[in-house]
Every structure is written in structure tokens, then in C-alpha cells.
């Protein structure tokens, strides 16, 4: 039976009519005008481009820029996709074979594992431990991994918690994969959004020979509307995914590829990441202050990266009902924790423009006050 993608279904049904959208997972996006100015886009040259099919696996110059971000990679190790979402879908269709299982960590963004379920594969869950700041349960990881484990999927930095794996957890993950010859599929879209460092979280690429690294222009770069992502992997896997890419989409658009090529130039890339970090750091401080105005109600493990956090609440209401009431009564959209398989939590994105964030938090606080009063 088909399993819908719960998070994205919830978003697509609600996000375009809501006034205070705190359910997104990236920073406030740029306008085209802002991107053109920041990246010094050669507008006449761009507008002279034919509205034609582009190079299907990605423009050569774009793939070279992407490859330069991964030690030892070349353009042949890169496939440009329609967002990280297509990359995840291609990986599931390419790597998983009859009898295989895959491992996911929870809470996490469950798109790859959802694809695996819909293809008929067993998905095993390893919990992250909130009591230890969302560290991996490495004992459970070892127990769940066996000779039929084909993929261990990790989102690092994590969605929804913002946790960055420690060196110890990274080593445990690599050891578990290497012990059975499994692939590490690393979704790294939040690298570059760190709260306490200007150095991006290192990629898993290069730590182990069976790694596929996935990224996109959506999160650290604030350009989700480009729908431009990529995967980096061994050339033979990239070739196999390319063949499936031709069935699924043929190619990303020439316009998106051209703009991503500008945005990933060294100067523009660093400016975009710096912008994201500014929004993330200021926004989380504002959100934390709102949570602290209700003593004893909320606790949150401060995110180490990403535009969001995953607070726990102590209220006489479920995650789903809290999200429903926020939407219906206050025009505020958050993601209930149940969409990540966790109750008494919600995901909140705070890397937004300050005035908008403050106005929405005022409504959020109003609803929380009513719930606390038993209304």
C-alpha cells in the first residue's frame, strides 16, 4: 500500500494560504533581484540563453563547481537533480535490491525511507536520544545492521533537531556501514547553516568508499524555488542514477542550472551562507525568548545548525491538535512532531525576517496561553 509523504502532504495542503509560515525548513528565501545583485549575474548573457533542454546530467561548469566542494571529486562524480528530493528518489530506485533493508534515524526527514517503503523494502529505525542532545543510539545501530543492510541514511546536520553528529557518532556510523558493506547516503543540505561556527559541517564524502552525498540550493543558500540539487558518488553509481534521472525528469531547467552556477561561485557562495547564518542565529534567539516566556512548558535542545528547532512541550494537548489550533485560530503553521514519529514536539522554523517572526510569535504565545488556561 502506498505511503504518502506525511510532512510534505501536510505542507502542500496548508502552506500557501497561511499568514505565518513557520513550517518551512530553510531560511527566508531571496528574491531574483537580490540573487542577481549578490551573485553579479550577467543578465544580458543569461537572457540570451535558449529556452532549450540543458545538458541532462548538469552543465559542465556547474558540476565542476559542485565537485570542488568535495575533496577528490570530479564532475564525473556529480549528477544535478531537481532538488535533493529527486536525488533521494533516484538513490532508492538505484541501490536497493530484492532482500535488502535500509536504516533510518528518527526523528529525521523521511523521504528516502518513504521511497524505500513504497518500493517494498524493509526500513529499520534507530532512535536519536533526546536525553543526550539527540545523539545516535549507537548500540541500536549495531543491532539493527546486518548483512542485508544496503543503505544507512543520515541527515547531517539533522532535520528537525539541528543536531550535528559528533566525531564518535560519525565513526560509529562508518563502522556499521563498513562492517556489512552498506552505503551511507548522507543528506547534507544544512551544511553551512551552523549556529556556532562559520565552517560548514564536513561531508561524509571521502570518509568511506561507499558514500553518496546529497545537497541542494534550498537550505544554506536560501534558493528553494530553483529546485536544484545534486548527488556526489562513485562514477558508476552516478551513471546508474543518471539513467533513472532520464526516466524521472530528463533534466533540471537550464535557468536553474545557470543561476546555481552563479550562486556557487566562491564569492557568492560565501555571501549566501553568511546571510543564512545571520538569519538563523538571530531567529533562534528570538524564538527561544518566546518559549522562555512560558516557564515549565517548553524545553528544547538548541540546534547546532539549520533554520529550525524541535521543542518538546508539556501541555494537555497532542502535537496534532496543537498544530491544528495554531493554524485554525492564529493563522500559524508549524509541523507537529507526529509527522516525524515523535509526540509532544513540533518543528519550528525561525530563520525569517524579524518583524514577521515577532508578529507570528505573538499569535503563537496567545494560543499557548489559552491552552494553559484550559481553553
DAQUI-V307753 format. One record per helix or strand. SS is the DSSP state (~ for helix, > for strand). FROM is the first residue (numbers start at 1). TO is the last residue. Records with the same first field share a line. If there is no record, write none. Layout:
# DAQUI-V307753
SS->FROM-TO + FROM-TO
This chain:
# DAQUI-V307753
~->6-14 + 32-38 + 43-47 + 60-67 + 75-77 + 83-95 + 111-118 + 130-132 + 138-144 + 167-180 + 224-226 + 235-248 + 254-263 + 266-292 + 319-330 + 337-340 + 354-372
>->20-21 + 78-81 + 101-106 + 122-129 + 135-136 + 149-155 + 183-187 + 194-194 + 211-216 + 229-232 + 298-299 + 305-305 + 308-313 + 332-333 + 335-336 + 345-349
